[in-house]
Amino acid sequence: MTRILLSLAMLMALGGCNALVSREAYDRDLAGMKGQADQLEAQKKALSNSLDSCKKELASCVESGQKTVRERELCKDELQKTQSVLDQCTHRGGNCAKDLADTQMAKMKIEDELRKTKEDLATAQKERERLQKERDRLEKEQKALADALGKVQAGVKKVQDRLRALVDAGKLRIRSRDGLLVIEVNSDILFDLNKAEVKPAARPVLSEIASALRELNDRRFQIAGHTDDTGADQLNWRLSTDRSLAVLHEMVTLGVPAKLLSAAGFGPYSPMVPNDSVEARAKNRRVEFLLVPDLSGLFDAQK
């Protein structure tokens, strides 16, 4: 600005001294100097803006530097703490190594227990499956036994109903022994003493029994002969066997299929009561029809 004023003063002096300078040259120079002055003013403004921006950046840099210093101090504190912990660990030395070894051993033990637990779980699962199969099998067998028992009970009732008149007349007894249906006929009704030929008078009784057996739908029976303990055991055994066979032949003659019958002699070895009186010996001399249980359903359930 000072330069501009000096230039104007010089021009004015020259104008007063030199009347030869033209008006046009003066105006042109004045306009040029104004243009320069405007340019300089614009440059001044731009410089002022740049200065303000630099001041702001400087303030930001100062603030950033202060923040960096604070962060540096924090890092320094953390470094000191870390160094202190490191020193403690270094001081502990072997204890740290021992703790690490103990931890690794504990980990290995836990992993081993986990493996054993998994194996035990797999074994328990297999055992559970085996027990489930066993339970299913037993339930199947139980049902088969229940069905078989139901059939036996139905057969017993049918025989009891069919032979009720003979039971009431005292010519035979129907009872259960060891879970088996037993039709018992006193030997004195069927045979003479020490004989194995069926009395003619006994055939109506055997006929009624045969009719009852035929109604049991192919159920098997064993005909068992028994004696008292009078006489030699060998003779009694032979007598009991001959009597059971004689009754078996009568049953076949009366229409009972031979394949459903079997005979056995027990001699004096399966008494109903002790042979200590005449009445007791008479009770032990007998022929029995034993219903043989059908176990086919049970074996089918086990498959």
Number of C-alpha atoms within 10 A of each C-alpha: 8 6 8 13 11 11 14 14 11 11 17 13 11 13 15 11 10 11 9 9 13 10 10 9 10 14 11 11 14 16 12 12 16 13 12 13 15 12 12 13 13 12 12 12 12 12 12 12 12 12 12 12 12 12 12 12 12 12 12 12 12 12 12 12 12 12 12 12 12 12 12 12 12 12 12 12 12 12 12 12 12 12 12 12 12 12 12 11 14 12 11 11 11 11 12 13 12 11 11 12 12 12 12 12 12 12 12 12 12 12 12 12 12 12 12 12 12 12 12 12 12 12 12 12 12 12 12 12 12 12 12 12 12 13 12 14 15 15 13 17 19 14 15 20 17 13 14 18 15 12 15 21 13 13 20 21 12 16 20 18 12 17 22 15 13 15 17 10 10 11 16 22 18 18 14 12 9 6 11 15 22 22 22 19 23 19 26 17 17 24 18 12 9 14 15 20 14 18 13 9 11 15 17 10 16 18 17 15 21 18 17 18 25 15 14 17 8 12 16 19 21 18 25 24 32 29 31 25 18 11 10 10 15 10 14 23 19 16 21 29 22 19 28 26 22 17 24 22 14 17 22 15 13 17 13 22 14 13 10 15 21 17 21 19 23 18 25 24 15 14 19 15 13 13 17 9 10 9 10 15 20 15 21 24 22 26 27 25 26 21 23 17 16 15 12 10 15 19 11 11 18 13 7
